[in-house]
Amino acid sequence: MTAPANGQAAASGHSVHAPSDADVTLPPRSHVCFISPYIRAYLEPGAETHVGGAQRQQYLLATRLRERGHTVSFVSFESEGDTRERIDGFDVWNTLPATNDAVAAPKALAKILRTIRRIDADLFYVRGNPPLCILASYCCVLLDESLVYVVANDSNVELSKLSTHHGLFEYTLPKLAYVDAIGRADRVVAQTDHQRDILADVFGIQSTVVPNGYTVPPDDEVVPASERGHVLWVGTLDPDQKRPERFLDLAERLPGVDFRMVGWSEDAAYRSGIVDRADALPNLAFEGFVPPDEIDRHYRDAVAYVNTSAYEGFPNTVLESWRFAVPVVSLRAVLDGLLADAGVGYRTGTMDELTETVDRLWNDRDEAAATGWAGREYLQDNYALDAVYETYAGIFTDVISGP
């Protein structure tokens, strides 16, 4: 299929540079609606709901939009009887049905269609979640509403990994429906050059590269590396992508190092196996689920953050680590080449090298501090939230203003 007429490719590179002021002034009181099933975990401090980086990025962007005087709403999972409420300055529509039940897809389509018609925002935003992308895209087409689709992970664009979102993506027709839905979006955003290249070369869809962004806390909130107490792992307990077993293996290899694991899974049997192994390791503390508003304390005290994923997009955990000058040590994920090219972390490649690197950082806090601060400076220079907001504002302006 061909790319949408108003698609736009971004220049290669990781950093975000804000467009000129004339380009990023959204029409006054623009209304942007985020269709985000799990967003309530960020709207309600202490919420006992597991969420990931996609929701964090949507919340940060939405907060900036609200601060600039725009109307922001969310569509979240439905509650008993469709409800609408006001939380922290946002309109929250609790009307979204489950989108991964193929049998219930017609009913879900009807409910999403009704909600989008009622909200009638200037622009709707969907991040990741291929089944939701399909439903939302066709609803926006039917109602002549504008849609921005944002890739949240490499698995959103690599066809061999689509089935991790739903078993139906093993088959050709659902894959074609998803690619068609992406192509119908008014604008597509990728996190990395790798994702942009797949969209263009495999699907013929142009996209704009906008990496994740984050706020940077003051220097005095950074704990000296010499005073930190553990090596950290944070993520979903996902055996195929995140591979938490590798972190447990690492803890077994380094009995003199203290480890901490933050993560959760709805798969009780798999989670139980991870917990049993963790409990058997005297040098590892398993924290389980941690609410989003409490996660910072685990990074502040970390000597290093370890990423054991088989693949990623651009994980928030990397930016969350750099915020507090925590060095990033990756087993496999290269973050679009960043760790190798920019000198802000380590891509090890093997368990032996991962073990050696973590052991060295644990015993050489000067190296840990130098690498961690290099990452923090790189975050400030390349992924500051204000610059990311300005880039999105330019995209939203183009979509809302039309040709």
C-alpha positions in Angstrom: 0.0 0.0 0.0 1.1 3.6 -0.4 1.8 6.1 2.3 -0.8 8.7 3.3 -0.4 11.9 1.3 0.5 14.0 4.3 3.1 11.6 5.8 6.4 13.0 6.6 9.8 11.3 7.0 12.2 12.6 9.6 15.9 13.1 9.2 18.1 10.4 10.7 19.3 10.8 14.2 18.2 10.5 17.8 17.9 14.0 19.2 14.8 16.1 19.0 15.1 19.7 17.9 12.2 22.0 18.4 10.7 23.7 15.3 10.4 27.4 15.2 7.7 29.1 17.3 5.7 29.8 14.2 5.5 26.1 13.5 4.4 24.8 16.9 1.6 27.1 18.1 -1.4 24.8 18.2 -4.7 26.4 17.3 -6.1 27.9 20.5 -7.9 25.5 22.8 -7.2 22.5 20.6 -8.7 19.3 21.9 -6.5 16.2 21.8 -7.9 12.8 22.9 -5.6 9.9 23.9 -7.2 6.5 23.5 -5.2 4.7 26.2 -6.6 1.7 28.0 -4.4 1.7 31.1 -3.9 5.4 31.6 -5.7 5.6 34.9 -2.6 4.3 36.7 -1.0 7.6 36.0 -4.0 9.7 36.8 -4.6 8.1 40.2 -1.5 8.0 42.4 -1.0 4.6 44.0 -3.2 2.9 41.6 -2.7 -0.9 41.7 -2.6 -1.3 37.9 0.5 -2.4 36.0 1.4 0.0 33.2 4.4 0.6 31.0 6.3 3.3 29.2 3.7 4.0 26.6 1.3 5.3 29.3 4.0 7.3 30.9 4.8 9.1 27.6 1.2 9.8 27.0 0.7 11.2 30.4 3.8 13.4 30.2 2.7 14.8 26.8 -0.9 15.2 27.9 0.2 17.2 30.9 2.3 19.5 28.7 -0.7 20.1 26.5 -2.9 20.9 29.4 -0.3 23.3 30.8 -0.4 25.1 27.5 -4.1 25.7 27.8 -5.4 22.9 25.5 -8.2 20.5 26.2 -7.1 17.0 26.8 -9.2 13.9 27.3 -8.5 10.2 27.7 -10.5 7.1 26.7 -9.7 4.4 29.2 -11.1 0.9 29.9 -14.8 0.8 30.6 -16.1 0.6 34.1 -19.5 -0.6 35.3 -21.7 1.4 33.0 -19.9 3.9 30.8 -18.8 6.8 32.9 -17.1 10.1 32.3 -15.2 11.9 35.1 -12.8 14.8 35.6 -9.4 13.8 37.0 -6.4 16.2 37.5 -7.7 18.5 34.8 -8.5 15.8 32.2 -11.8 14.5 31.0 -11.6 10.7 31.3 -14.1 8.5 29.4 -14.3 5.0 30.9 -15.8 3.5 27.8 -13.1 1.4 26.1 -14.0 -2.3 25.8 -11.4 -5.0 25.5 -9.8 -4.8 22.0 -8.1 -8.2 21.8 -11.2 -10.4 21.7 -11.9 -11.2 18.1 -15.4 -12.5 18.8 -16.4 -9.2 20.5 -14.7 -7.0 17.9 -17.9 -5.8 16.2 -19.3 -4.7 19.6 -16.0 -3.1 20.5 -16.0 -1.2 17.2 -19.5 0.1 17.9 -18.5 1.3 21.4 -15.4 3.0 20.2 -17.2 4.6 17.3 -19.9 6.0 19.7 -17.2 7.3 22.1 -15.2 9.0 19.4 -18.4 10.6 18.0 -19.3 11.9 21.5 -15.9 13.4 22.2 -15.4 14.9 18.7 -11.8 16.0 19.5 -9.6 17.9 17.0 -7.2 14.9 17.0 -7.1 11.4 18.4 -3.9 9.7 19.5 -3.2 5.9 19.8 0.1 4.5 20.8 1.1 0.9 20.2 -1.6 -1.8 20.7 -2.2 -3.1 17.1 -5.7 -4.3 17.7 -6.7 -0.9 19.1 -5.0 0.8 16.2 -7.2 -1.2 13.8 -10.4 -0.3 15.6 -9.6 3.3 16.2 -8.3 3.9 12.7 -11.5 2.7 11.0 -13.7 4.6 13.5 -11.8 7.8 12.7 -12.1 7.2 9.0 -15.9 6.6 9.3 -16.3 9.8 11.4 -13.8 11.9 9.4 -11.8 12.4 12.5 -8.0 12.9 12.6 -5.7 10.2 14.0 -2.0 10.1 15.0 -0.6 6.6 15.5 2.6 6.2 17.5 4.7 3.1 17.4 5.5 2.0 20.9 7.8 -1.0 20.4 9.7 -2.8 17.6 7.0 -5.6 17.9 4.5 -3.1 16.5 6.3 -3.0 13.1 8.2 -6.3 12.8 5.6 -8.7 11.3 7.3 -11.8 13.0 6.5 -10.3 16.4 3.0 -9.1 15.8 1.6 -12.3 17.3 2.9 -11.2 20.7 0.0 -8.8 20.7 -2.7 -11.3 19.6 -2.6 -14.8 18.2 -4.7 -13.7 15.2 -1.6 -11.8 13.8 -0.2 -15.2 12.9 -2.5 -14.9 9.9 -2.2 -12.8 6.8 -5.6 -11.0 6.9 -5.2 -9.4 10.4 -1.7 -8.3 9.5 -3.0 -6.6 6.3 -5.8 -5.0 8.3 -3.2 -3.6 10.7 -0.9 -2.2 8.0 -3.9 -0.7 6.3 -5.0 0.9 9.5 -1.6 2.5 10.1 -1.6 3.8 6.5 -5.0 5.5 7.1 -3.6 7.5 10.0 -3.1 11.2 9.3 0.4 10.9 10.7 2.5 8.1 11.9 5.3 8.5 14.5 8.2 6.1 15.1 10.5 6.0 18.1 13.7 5.1 16.3 15.3 5.1 12.8 14.9 1.3 12.8 11.1 1.5 13.2 10.9 4.3 10.6 12.9 2.3 8.1 10.7 -0.8 8.5 7.6 1.3 8.0 9.0 2.9 4.8 10.8 -0.1 3.3 8.4 -2.9 4.1 5.0 -1.1 4.2 5.6 2.0 2.2 4.4 4.2 5.1 6.3 7.4 5.9 6.7 8.3 9.5 8.3 11.0 11.7 10.9 9.9 14.3 10.1 11.3 17.7 11.9 9.5 20.6 10.6 9.4 24.1 11.1 12.4 26.3 11.4 13.0 30.1 11.8 15.6 32.7 15.2 15.9 34.4 15.3 16.3 38.2 17.7 18.7 39.9 21.3 17.6 40.4 20.8 17.5 44.2 18.3 14.6 43.8 21.1 12.4 42.4 22.6 10.1 45.0 26.4 9.7 44.8 27.3 6.4 43.1 29.4 5.5 46.2 26.3 5.5 48.4 24.0 3.4 46.2 23.0 -0.1 47.2 21.7 -2.3 44.4 21.7 -3.3 40.7 18.2 -2.8 39.3 15.9 -4.5 36.8 12.5 -2.9 35.9 9.9 -4.3 33.5 7.0 -6.5 32.7 7.7 -10.2 33.6 7.6 -11.2 30.0 9.6 -14.3 29.1 9.7 -13.6 25.4 10.6 -9.9 25.3 11.9 -8.8 28.7 13.4 -12.2 29.7 13.7 -11.6 33.5 15.3 -15.0 34.0 18.5 -13.6 32.7 18.6 -11.1 35.6 18.1 -14.0 38.0 20.9 -15.8 36.3 23.1 -12.7 36.7 22.3 -12.5 40.5 23.3 -16.2 40.8 26.6 -15.5 39.1 27.4 -12.5 41.4 26.6 -13.5 45.0 28.5 -10.5 46.3 26.4 -8.0 44.5 22.9 -6.8 45.8 20.1 -6.9 43.2 16.6 -5.6 43.1 13.8 -6.6 40.7 10.7 -4.5 40.0 8.1 -6.2 37.8 4.8 -7.9 37.5 2.8 -10.3 35.2 -0.8 -11.2 35.0 0.4 -14.8 34.3 0.2 -16.1 37.9 2.0 -19.4 37.1 5.0 -17.6 35.4 5.1 -14.9 38.0 5.2 -17.5 40.8 8.2 -19.2 39.2 10.1 -15.9 39.1 9.2 -15.1 42.7 10.3 -18.6 43.8 13.7 -18.2 42.2 14.1 -14.7 43.5 13.2 -15.8 47.0 15.9 -18.4 46.9 18.6 -15.8 46.2 19.8 -14.0 49.3 21.3 -11.2 47.3 18.1 -10.3 45.4 15.1 -8.4 46.6 11.9 -8.9 44.5 9.7 -5.8 44.8 6.9 -7.0 42.6 4.5 -4.3 41.3 5.4 -0.7 42.2 3.0 2.2 41.4 4.3 4.6 38.8 4.6 7.5 41.3 6.8 5.4 43.6 9.4 4.1 41.0 11.9 6.9 41.3 13.3 5.7 44.6 14.4 2.5 43.1 16.4 4.3 40.5 18.0 6.8 42.9 19.7 4.0 44.8 20.8 1.9 41.8 24.5 1.4 40.9 23.4 0.2 37.4 20.2 -0.6 35.5 20.2 -3.9 33.6 18.1 -4.5 30.4 17.8 -8.1 29.5 15.2 -7.7 26.7 15.4 -9.6 23.4 14.2 -6.4 21.6 12.8 -3.0 22.5 11.6 0.2 21.0 13.1 3.0 23.1 12.3 1.9 26.7 11.4 4.5 29.3 13.5 2.6 31.8 16.6 3.9 30.0 15.5 7.5 30.4 14.3 6.8 33.9 17.8 5.5 34.7 19.6 8.5 33.1 17.4 10.9 35.0 19.3 9.8 38.2 22.7 9.2 36.5 22.4 5.4 36.6 24.5 3.6 34.0 22.6 1.4 31.6 23.9 -2.1 30.9 22.0 -4.0 28.1 22.4 -7.6 27.3 21.1 -7.4 23.8 19.1 -4.3 22.9 21.2 -1.6 21.3 18.6 1.2 21.4 19.0 2.1 17.7 22.8 1.9 18.1 22.9 4.5 20.9 24.7 2.6 23.6 27.5 1.6 21.2 27.8 5.0 19.4 27.3 7.6 22.2 29.3 6.1 25.0 26.4 6.5 27.5 26.0 2.8 28.5 27.1 -0.7 27.7 25.8 -3.3 25.2 27.3 -6.6 26.3 25.9 -9.3 24.0 26.7 -12.3 26.2 26.0 -13.3 29.8 29.7 -13.5 30.5 30.3 -10.0 29.4 27.1 -8.8 31.2 28.4 -10.4 34.4 31.9 -8.8 34.0 30.4 -5.4 33.3 28.0 -5.3 36.2 30.7 -6.7 38.6 33.1 -4.0 37.4 30.6 -1.2 37.9 29.7 -2.5 41.4 33.3 -2.4 42.4 34.4 0.7 40.5 31.9 3.5 41.5 34.0 6.1 39.7 33.3 4.4 36.4 29.6 4.0 37.4 29.3 7.6 38.2 31.1 8.8 35.0 28.9 6.7 32.7 25.7 7.5 34.6 26.4 11.3 34.4 27.2 10.9 30.7 23.8 9.4 30.3 22.1 12.1 32.3 23.8 14.8 30.1 22.7 12.9 27.0 19.1 12.9 28.2 19.3 16.6 28.9 20.7 17.4 25.5 18.6 15.0 23.4 15.4 13.9 25.1 14.3 16.8 27.2 10.5 16.7 27.5 10.0 20.3 26.3 11.8 19.6 23.0 9.7 16.4 22.5 6.5 18.4 23.2 7.4 21.0 20.7 8.0 18.3 18.0 4.6 16.8 18.8 3.0 20.2 18.8 4.3 20.7 15.2 2.9 17.4 14.1 -0.5 18.0 15.8 -0.7 21.5 14.2 -0.1 20.1 10.8 -2.8 17.4 11.3 -5.4 19.8 12.8 -4.8 22.6 10.3 -5.0 20.2 7.4 -3.6 20.6 3.9 
